Amino acid sequence: MIEIVKGTPKNRYDWDRLFDGNVWELVPGEDFIVGTRPFALRTAALMAASRRGFKVVVGKTPKRDSVWIQRVG
């Protein structure tokens, strides 16, 4: 089940919420600002998860160019 994160500040992410084990869909321009590098959100998520001692999976949805994220393990 994919849910959409709403109301997340553009300059930071609610990692505790995003890393709750659910699959979250983040829409560019609504939930995050696309960085200068492709998939900058993926790098930020992987680093945030690593600091917390677990792993996440990040992917891209084909239909809306959004990104999904889920804590694993």
Secondary structure as UniProt FT lines:
FT   STRAND          2..4
FT   TURN            10..11
FT   HELIX           15..18
FT   STRAND          23..26
FT   TURN            29..31
FT   TURN            38..39
FT   HELIX           40..52
FT   STRAND          55..60
FT   TURN            62..64
FT   STRAND          67..72
//
